[in-house]
Amino acid sequence: MSDLFAASMAGQHTHLAAQAGVLHGFALPFAEALLAGIDAALAAAPLRHLVTPGGHVMQVAMSNCGGFGWVSDRRGYRYDRLDPQTGQPWLAFPEGFLQLAGKAAAAAGFAGYVPDACLINRYAPGTRLSLHQDRDEDDRVAPIVSVSLGLPATFLFGGLARGDKPVRVPLLHGDVVVWGGVDRMRFHGVLPVMPGRHPQLGAQRINLTFRKVR
């Protein structure tokens, strides 16, 4: 789907649950600043494929910025203030990141949102993310703010039990999904990203996931 179609959807809101929804095109006005910030963050902490506690290599390549970074290895899933590959703090939030996250959260009904972590995930064509809950944060009420950039994707938004059937939510460049409160612990994932090329990002999807860890 084209960016022209994405722009035509801007301003619309798809309701997913009591405290969850999609803000279509919400990130488009911030896109230039976000892409510059992603470049800066990845220069400081390049993308990497993490290993799960069970020894599996994750399909999605990732990095972080902000006060905390999400990491995984044989010792488990956790947040760390330092990049384990460099021993250095993660890059502070680049310009526009906190502004977008706060405005998107407020538009979804979560005023005063100030995240302290941002996961940067890169999906190549064919890459998927299985259904899971975000359970490693101390704060499990503050919303997740998830920003889609680049290739389209199909987001899976499930229930509070793994066996609940998820709904399929098409996401385009600039769309933002927000879920928190009573819906904060819903299972979610991403179907395999279809091949294609985005005018700015090429053959990839970048997802920024803002979280309140502490």
QUILINPE-V748205 format. One record per pair of residues at least 12 apart in sequence whose ideal C-beta (glycine too) atoms are under 6 Angstrom apart, sorted by the first residue. I is the first residue (numbers start at 0). GAP is how many residues later the second one is. Records with the same first field share a line. If there is no record, write none. Layout:
I = GAP  GAP
This chain:
0 = 151  171
2 = 170
5 = 19  166  167  168
8 = 15  16
9 = 15  18
11 = 12
15 = 141
16 = 166
17 = 164
18 = 161  162  163  164
19 = 159  163
20 = 87
21 = 153  155
22 = 81  84  153
23 = 151
24 = 149
25 = 78  150
26 = 120  147  149
27 = 146
29 = 66  70
32 = 62  63
36 = 57  60
39 = 54
40 = 24  50
41 = 21
43 = 47
44 = 18  38
46 = 14  16  75
48 = 12
49 = 22
50 = 22
51 = 20
52 = 21  23
58 = 68
59 = 61  63  67  69
60 = 61
61 = 59
62 = 57
63 = 26  55
64 = 25  26  28  53
65 = 27  50  51  52
66 = 49
67 = 48  49  145
68 = 21
69 = 49
70 = 13
76 = 59
78 = 134
100 = 14  44  109
103 = 41  72  74
104 = 38  40
107 = 70
109 = 33  70
114 = 95  96  97
115 = 97
116 = 94  96
117 = 90  92
118 = 90
120 = 86
121 = 82  84
122 = 70  82
123 = 80
124 = 68  70  78
125 = 66
126 = 66
127 = 62  63  64
128 = 60  61
129 = 59
130 = 27  56  58
132 = 52  54
136 = 74  76
137 = 76
138 = 73
139 = 44
140 = 43
141 = 38  70
142 = 35  37
143 = 35  67
144 = 33  65
145 = 31  63
146 = 29  61
147 = 23  27
148 = 24  57
149 = 48  51  54  55  56
150 = 42  45  47  54
151 = 20
152 = 18  37  40  52
153 = 14  16  37
154 = 14  16  35
155 = 32  33
156 = 12  31
157 = 28  29
159 = 25  26
161 = 25
192 = 12
